Amino acid sequence: MKKAVSKISSLLAVMALAYTASATANDFPTVERVKFVQECMALKGGPSYVNMYGCSCVIDKIADKMTFEQFAYDDAFVRLRNMRGERGGYFRSSKDSRQARSELLGLREEAEKQCFVAETITTASQ
């Protein structure tokens, strides 16, 4: 009986650790998720349930594929590529810049295809 209780408690401990690790894996801060969704909705035509759902789906898919640190790094290159002058050159044309932008924009494009379902409006014929 003691062996069964010991095995069960060991199993529960392992499951708890696995759940904790998976629950926190690649977890983006809530504020960053909200900022992403708000910006995405603005780019998609404004706040609506469809846009909110689609944009939150996009950030969830991105979070599944990369850590927040990698997202922040890649996002900096995406945002700063339009910086003028010499300093902006690194964000526009370096190997790091091209790779980071390609990775994030590729993930975003793939996620948008999966998350935004094209709507077709039809009218009933009378």
N, C-alpha and C positions, 0 to 999 in steps of 0.2 A: 504494500500500500504506500509506504514511504517513497519507494522508487517511482511509482506512478505520479504521486504529487510532485516529486522533484522534477520529473520529466515535463510535467505540465507547466510548472512554474518556470522552468528553463525555456520552454517553448514560448510562453507568454513574454518572457523577457526579451527573447530574440525578436519576436514579432513587434514589440513596442519599440525596440531600437530601429528595426527596419522601417516602421511607420514614421518615426521621427526623422530619420534620414531622408526618406522620400518626400515627406511633407515640407522639408526645408530646402530640398535640392533645387537649385536655380530659382529661388524665390526672389522676385523683384520687390523692392519696397512699394508699399501701397501708393505713396505719393507719386512715384515714378509711373506706376500703372495708370493712375488717374490722369496725370499730365499727358501721357501717350494717347489715351482714349479721347481726351478733350481736343487735342491737336488733330488727331485722326478724324474726329467728327467734323471739325471745322473744315478740313480738306475735302470731306465727302459731302458737303452741302449743309451742314448744320446739325444741331441736336435733334435726334429722333430715336425711337426705340431700335429701329433697324440699324442705324449707324452705331448706336451704343453697343448693341449686341455684336455686330461685325467687328468693330474696333477692339472690343475687349477680347474677342476671340483671337484676333491677330496678335495682340501682345501675349496672350497665353501660349500661342503656338511658338512665338519667338522665344519665350521663356523656357519652353520645353527643349529647345535646341541649343541655347547658349546661357552662360552665366550672366548675372547682372553686370559684373565687371567687364566682360567681353562686350556686352551690349553697349555699355557706357563708352567704351573705347571706340567701337565702330561708329556709334552715333555721333561722337565728336567729329569724326572725319566727314560724315555725311553733312552735318550742320555747318562745319567751318570751311567747306570746299569753296565757298563764295567769298571768303575773306580776301580783301585786296592786298596788294603789295607782296613784298618778299616773304613775310611771315605766312601768308596764305599759300605760297608755293608748295610748302610741305604738305598741306592738307589737300591740295589739288593734284599734284603730280608725282608724289613719292610712291615707291612700291608698297609701303605700309598703307598709304591712303587708298590706292586702287584695290588692294586686297580687302581692307576693312569695309570700304563702301560696297564692294561686290558681294561680300558675305552678308552684310545686313540687308542690303536692298534685295538680294536674291531671296533671303528668308522672308522678308516682308511681302514680296510679290507672290511667293508660293502660298503664304498664309492668307493673303487677300483673296486669292483664287478659291481657297478652301472655305473661307469664312463669309464672303459676300456672295450670296446666291442671286443670280440675275433674275430680276422680276419681270414677268411678262404680263401685261394687263390686257385682258380680252373683254370684249363686250358681248353680251348675249344677243344673239340675233332674234329679232322680233317677228 
